[in-house]
Amino acid sequence: MLIYPKEYFNKIEEITIEYLQKHKIKALILDMDNTLINYKKEMPERIEKWAKELKGQGVKLIIVSNSNRKEKLEKISKVLGIKYIIFAKKPLKSGLMKAKKILNENVENIAVVGDQIFTDIIGGNRCKMYTILVDEIEEKDFWYTAWKRPIERKIKEKIRSKNKGEGK
């Protein structure tokens, strides 16, 4: 089903180079809001360190955001030294496929990483990319995201119980 990610991690930095190599992932498409930065537009140091380490290991990174706030995207992309796509309209395919072209990788070697099932995960799955759901950095959300969180929590509970059954 389109709503289920291939993997689910509590924190983005649980995605390791070993994990990516095991799954033949060479590039990550990263969501921005509540995946890389919090509600106050701050990026935790741990996330900046994680992204720079992966980049240093040869993993290609790009930010694909539904936001239309160019100054916010430019600031984060500059800190990380990576490109971005603004107003991507996820779960539509166009922004993600534009990122695929920039990354110059096959879809099977790209993972979409984000905190929202109804944008990041569905969009990535529609593009046949590997999808990784991560918990949001903090619970404070924009109104247009907050209403979906109770539904997402139920899906996450189902994923967690399935993973426990598989010994994860």
C-alpha positions as CSV (number, residue, x, y, z in Angstrom):
1,M,0.0,0.0,0.0
2,L,1.1,3.5,-0.8
3,I,0.8,4.7,2.9
4,Y,3.4,2.3,4.3
5,P,7.1,3.2,4.2
6,K,9.8,0.6,3.5
7,E,11.4,1.6,6.9
8,Y,10.5,3.6,9.9
9,F,13.0,5.2,12.3
10,N,12.5,7.3,15.4
11,K,15.2,9.7,14.5
12,I,16.7,10.7,11.1
13,E,20.2,10.0,12.4
14,E,19.3,6.4,12.9
15,I,19.7,6.1,9.1
16,T,23.3,5.0,8.9
17,I,25.8,4.6,6.0
18,E,25.7,0.8,6.7
19,Y,21.9,0.8,6.4
20,L,22.0,2.7,3.1
21,Q,24.7,0.5,1.6
22,K,22.8,-2.7,2.6
23,H,19.8,-1.4,0.7
24,K,21.9,0.0,-2.2
25,I,20.7,3.6,-1.5
26,K,23.1,6.2,-3.0
27,A,21.0,9.3,-2.6
28,L,18.5,10.8,-0.1
29,I,15.7,13.1,-0.9
30,L,15.1,14.9,2.4
31,D,11.9,16.7,3.5
32,M,12.6,19.9,5.4
33,D,9.9,21.0,7.9
34,N,9.9,18.8,11.0
35,T,12.4,16.4,9.3
36,L,15.5,18.7,9.2
37,I,14.2,21.8,11.0
38,N,11.7,22.4,13.8
39,Y,8.7,24.8,13.9
40,K,11.0,27.7,14.7
41,K,13.1,27.0,11.6
42,E,16.1,25.7,13.6
43,M,18.1,22.7,12.6
44,P,19.4,20.6,15.5
45,E,23.2,20.2,15.5
46,R,22.8,16.5,15.5
47,I,21.0,16.5,12.2
48,E,23.5,18.9,10.6
49,K,26.3,16.6,11.8
50,W,24.4,13.5,10.4
51,A,23.8,15.0,7.0
52,K,27.4,16.2,6.7
53,E,28.7,12.8,7.7
54,L,26.6,11.0,5.1
55,K,27.7,13.5,2.5
56,G,31.3,12.9,3.4
57,Q,30.6,9.2,2.8
58,G,29.5,9.9,-0.8
59,V,25.7,9.9,-0.2
60,K,24.0,12.4,-2.4
61,L,21.5,14.7,-0.6
62,I,18.8,17.1,-1.8
63,I,16.0,18.8,0.0
64,V,12.5,18.5,-1.6
65,S,10.0,20.7,0.3
66,N,6.4,21.6,-0.2
67,S,7.2,25.0,1.3
68,N,7.3,28.1,-0.8
69,R,9.5,30.0,1.7
70,K,12.6,30.4,-0.4
71,E,14.7,32.1,2.3
72,K,14.1,29.3,4.7
73,L,15.2,26.6,2.1
74,E,18.2,28.6,1.0
75,K,19.4,29.0,4.6
76,I,19.2,25.2,5.3
77,S,20.6,24.2,1.9
78,K,23.6,26.6,2.4
79,V,24.3,25.2,5.9
80,L,24.3,21.6,4.5
81,G,25.9,22.5,1.1
82,I,23.1,20.8,-0.9
83,K,20.5,21.8,-3.5
84,Y,16.8,22.1,-2.9
85,I,13.5,22.0,-4.7
86,I,10.9,24.5,-3.5
87,F,7.1,24.0,-3.7
88,A,7.4,20.4,-4.7
89,K,3.6,19.6,-4.2
90,K,4.3,16.1,-2.7
91,P,2.7,13.6,-3.0
92,L,2.6,14.6,-6.7
93,K,5.6,13.1,-8.5
94,S,7.0,16.1,-10.3
95,G,9.2,17.5,-7.5
96,L,10.6,14.1,-6.6
97,M,11.3,13.2,-10.2
98,K,13.0,16.6,-10.7
99,A,15.2,15.7,-7.7
100,K,15.9,12.3,-9.3
101,K,17.2,14.0,-12.4
102,I,19.4,16.4,-10.3
103,L,20.8,13.5,-8.3
104,N,21.4,11.5,-11.5
105,E,20.5,8.2,-9.9
106,N,18.0,5.4,-10.6
107,V,14.8,5.3,-8.5
108,E,15.8,2.1,-6.8
109,N,19.0,3.8,-5.5
110,I,17.1,6.8,-4.0
111,A,15.3,7.0,-0.7
112,V,12.7,9.6,0.3
113,V,13.1,10.6,4.0
114,G,10.3,12.5,5.7
115,D,8.1,12.8,8.7
116,Q,4.7,12.8,6.9
117,I,3.0,9.7,5.4
118,F,0.5,11.7,3.2
119,T,3.2,13.7,1.5
120,D,6.7,12.2,1.7
121,I,5.9,8.5,1.9
122,I,3.0,8.4,-0.6
123,G,5.0,10.6,-3.0
124,G,8.1,8.4,-2.7
125,N,6.1,5.2,-3.1
126,R,4.3,6.6,-6.2
127,C,7.8,7.3,-7.7
128,K,8.9,3.7,-6.9
129,M,11.6,5.1,-4.6
130,Y,12.6,3.6,-1.2
131,T,10.7,5.4,1.5
132,I,11.9,6.0,5.1
133,L,9.5,7.5,7.6
134,V,11.0,9.3,10.6
135,D,9.3,10.8,13.6
136,E,8.9,14.6,13.5
137,I,11.6,16.6,15.4
138,E,9.0,18.1,17.7
139,E,5.2,17.8,18.2
140,K,4.5,21.5,17.4
141,D,3.1,21.6,13.8
142,F,1.6,23.9,11.3
143,W,-2.2,23.7,11.2
144,Y,-2.2,22.1,7.8
145,T,-0.1,19.2,9.1
146,A,-1.4,18.9,12.6
147,W,-4.8,17.5,11.6
148,K,-3.1,14.5,9.9
149,R,-1.0,13.5,12.9
150,P,-3.6,11.3,14.7
151,I,-4.1,9.2,11.5
152,E,-0.3,8.9,11.1
153,R,0.1,7.8,14.7
154,K,-2.2,4.9,14.1
155,I,-0.2,3.9,11.1
156,K,3.0,4.2,13.0
157,E,1.6,2.0,15.8
158,K,0.8,-0.7,13.2
159,I,4.3,-0.5,11.8
160,R,5.8,-0.7,15.2
161,S,3.8,-3.8,16.2
162,K,4.7,-5.4,12.8
163,N,8.4,-4.7,13.4
164,K,8.3,-6.2,16.9
165,G,6.9,-9.4,15.4
166,E,9.9,-9.5,13.0
167,G,12.4,-9.1,15.8
168,K,13.3,-5.5,15.1
